[in-house]
Amino acid sequence: MRLLFTCSELGLGHVSRIIPLGKRLKQAGHEVFFLSGGKPYDLLKKEFEFVYNCMPISWYENTSGIIIPASIVNMVAPLPVFNSETQKFEVKYSNAMEIIHRSYDLRAKMRDINPDVLIADGDIAALRMAAKSAIPSVYITNFLCPKYGLIQLLNFGKLLADRYVKQTAKIVIPDNPPPYTISDYNIGNLHGSSFETKIEYVGAFMDTTPIQGINEHIFAPVSGPIGTRSKILKTLLPVLQKSSTKTIISLGIPGKKTFVRINNCEIHSWLSTAERQAAMKNAKYVIFSGGHITCFETIKYAKPSICIPTQLEQDGNATKLCDLHCSFKVKNQKELIKAMHEMDQNFQNYKKNILGLNHFSSKFNGLDRTVEIIENI
């Protein structure tokens, strides 16, 4: 089959899923093509031959993180923004204009590639174009009808899902089945919805077979856009620099390899895959933002965690981990210090709970099951 993959650029979790899925399907003899923008496009170019650029869609953010009032305005109007990476002011397109540009890019490439199946990870615009072109599609998502922490004006999940997602052939949720769904609050209540029968919880796209390590340090992987990373670091650094426990921080800056030590705190600009795995494996517990992919990394290595959410989706994931008594959720330095103390005091209980979650999660292989779904279509 000729398979066209697209993914959202809102974080790197989407592209992190379609890369292993694309490799698996390519190994099975299928032709694979990819369409995305921004950093996901750069990552895909390193892995595959047929990768095409398109207009990315993003929230309005600066070094303080995503700014919700500005993002609301930016849905329909362009806004100036300071790019801290280039140290220049730029004008960010409105989301409406980004969607229009992206739709033209999608339509042109669909005509050129003429795929048998479209696989979209978080890219609802691609589902719309596939439906108009009568191309069967598979939608991969951990965000559908959010029921947690969203003001009504921003709760587009149900509206968009009812209109476009219901036209897809299959909805793949790369997460545990209920009641241990980490993205539970972001998936929402699907009972009675127009696409309830199309949904399948396939499990994580990573192997969650338990891996034993030692509890020798705290690991804090920082990821996401510059604004997200900056917001987390403002909470993390002042606390961990003073901690008596060894700490490893990864700043999540691709391509750069620098290192500095402050007291017991090691700060790395970037860790390779092997280095990150070692840091996760030998951590006592993990401090992170609550991103979906990293949630399952903590489950894979059976590590309790402390979450510092910077986005609404991360907040939902963090809340679910707290419900399962595997994590703490904090907002500021004071709460982080308190959570670290409570983690040390109750570590064995949290370790027991995350081991139980690991045991349940390891029953599923989301990658294998998703390959079967696509090939059956």
Secondary structure, DSSP 8 states (H G I E B T S, - for coil): -EEEEEE--SSSHHHHHHHHHHHHHHHTT-EEEEEE-HHHHHHHHHH-S-EEE-------EETTEE-HHHHHHHTTS-EEEEETTTTEEEEE--HHHHHHHHHHHHHHHHHHH--SEEEEES-HHHHHHHHHTT--EEEE-S-SS--SS--GGG--HHHHHHHTGGGSSEEEE-S--TTS-TTHHHH---TT-TTGGGEEE---SS----------EEEEE--SSHHHHHHHHHHHHHHHTT-SS-EEEE---TT---EEEETTEEEES---HHHHHHHHHTEEEEEE---HHHHHHHHHTT--EEE---SHHHHHHHHHHHHTTSEEE-SSHHHHHHHHHHHHHTHHHHHHHHHHHHHHHTT--HHHHHHHHHHH-
